[in-house]
């Protein structure tokens, strides 16, 4: 099970999100099962539209899970910390979506106006 945690600028299009996910899957040779984001991005229509177009679930992680997962992020972004309270919104979202046993298989990648991070459970890939 692989989740893509996504952070994006307000108003990012579904097409841009789909293109970024495609780039991430090709770069890491994986298949994404679903996408996740933080509560602060729950209302972004591009995220929901991208998930619907791709036929995958779109999960908004609980704030408490997001905050706990933030301690396990690898990358540090001052912008992300300022806006979301996490050093990496995409990494924390991916980790939170799969729970405390999750691990990053791809740290935050900046792709256009968004960030994408990939996580899995345990040793699964």
C-alpha positions as CSV (number, residue, x, y, z in Angstrom):
1,X,0.0,0.0,0.0
2,X,1.5,3.3,-1.1
3,X,0.1,6.7,-0.3
4,X,1.0,10.0,-1.9
5,X,0.9,12.9,0.5
6,X,0.3,16.1,-1.3
7,X,0.7,19.8,-0.4
8,X,-0.2,22.4,-3.0
9,X,-0.8,26.1,-3.5
10,X,-4.4,27.2,-3.3
11,X,-6.2,26.7,-6.6
12,X,-3.8,24.1,-8.1
13,X,-5.5,22.3,-10.9
14,X,-6.4,18.6,-11.0
15,X,-4.3,18.3,-14.2
16,X,-1.2,19.7,-12.5
17,X,-1.8,17.3,-9.5
18,X,-2.2,14.3,-11.8
19,X,1.0,15.3,-13.7
20,X,2.9,15.5,-10.5
21,X,1.7,12.1,-9.3
22,X,2.7,10.7,-12.7
23,X,6.2,12.2,-12.3
24,X,6.5,10.8,-8.8
25,X,5.4,7.3,-9.8
26,X,7.8,7.2,-12.7
27,X,10.7,8.6,-10.6
28,X,10.3,5.9,-7.9
29,X,8.8,3.0,-9.9
30,X,5.8,2.6,-7.7
31,X,2.0,2.5,-8.0
32,X,0.1,4.9,-5.8
33,X,-3.0,3.5,-4.1
34,X,-4.5,6.7,-2.7
35,X,-3.7,10.3,-2.0
36,X,-3.7,12.2,1.3
37,X,-3.4,15.7,2.6
38,X,-3.6,17.8,5.7
39,X,-6.8,19.3,7.1
40,X,-5.6,22.8,6.0
41,X,-5.9,21.5,2.3
42,X,-9.2,19.7,2.7
43,X,-11.1,22.2,0.6
44,X,-8.9,22.1,-2.4
45,X,-11.1,21.1,-5.3
46,X,-8.1,20.1,-7.5
47,X,-7.2,17.4,-5.0
48,X,-10.6,15.8,-5.0
49,X,-11.0,16.1,-8.7
50,X,-7.6,14.5,-9.3
51,X,-8.4,11.6,-7.0
52,X,-11.8,11.1,-8.7
53,X,-10.2,11.2,-12.2
54,X,-7.6,8.6,-11.1
55,X,-10.2,6.4,-9.4
56,X,-8.5,6.5,-6.0
57,X,-9.4,7.5,-2.5
58,X,-8.7,11.0,-1.2
59,X,-8.0,11.1,2.5
60,X,-7.8,14.2,4.7
61,X,-5.9,13.0,7.7
62,X,-7.0,13.9,11.2
63,X,-5.2,17.0,12.7
64,X,-3.9,15.0,15.7
65,X,-2.5,12.3,13.4
66,X,-0.9,15.0,11.1
67,X,0.7,16.6,14.1
68,X,2.1,13.3,15.4
69,X,3.5,12.4,12.0
70,X,5.2,15.8,11.6
71,X,7.8,14.6,14.1
72,X,8.8,11.9,11.6
73,X,9.3,14.1,8.5
74,X,12.7,14.2,6.8
75,X,12.7,17.5,5.0
76,X,12.3,21.0,6.5
77,X,10.4,23.8,4.8
78,X,10.0,27.1,6.6
79,X,7.0,27.8,4.3
80,X,5.3,24.6,5.2
81,X,6.0,25.1,8.9
82,X,4.6,28.6,8.8
83,X,1.3,27.6,7.0
84,X,0.6,24.1,8.2
85,X,2.6,23.7,11.5
86,X,4.6,20.9,10.0
87,X,8.1,20.9,8.5
88,X,6.7,19.0,5.5
89,X,3.0,18.9,4.9
90,X,3.3,16.3,2.2
91,X,5.5,13.9,4.2
92,X,3.4,14.3,7.4
93,X,0.2,13.7,5.4
94,X,1.5,10.5,3.8
95,X,2.8,9.2,7.1
96,X,-0.3,10.1,9.0
97,X,-2.6,8.4,6.4
98,X,-0.9,5.0,7.0
99,X,-0.4,5.3,10.8
100,X,2.6,5.0,13.2
101,X,4.2,2.0,11.4
102,X,4.4,3.9,8.1
103,X,7.7,5.0,6.6
104,X,8.7,7.3,3.8
105,X,9.9,5.7,0.5
106,X,10.3,9.1,-1.2
107,X,10.7,12.3,0.8
108,X,9.1,15.6,-0.3
109,X,9.6,16.3,-4.0
110,X,8.8,19.8,-5.3
111,X,6.9,19.5,-8.5
112,X,5.6,22.7,-9.9
113,X,3.3,24.4,-7.3
114,X,3.1,21.4,-5.1
115,X,5.0,18.8,-3.0
116,X,4.5,15.1,-3.2
117,X,5.9,12.5,-0.7
118,X,5.4,8.7,-0.8
119,X,4.9,6.5,2.2
120,X,4.2,2.8,2.8
121,X,3.7,0.4,5.7
122,X,6.6,-1.4,7.2
123,X,8.7,-3.2,4.6
124,X,6.0,-3.1,1.9
125,X,6.7,-1.4,-1.4
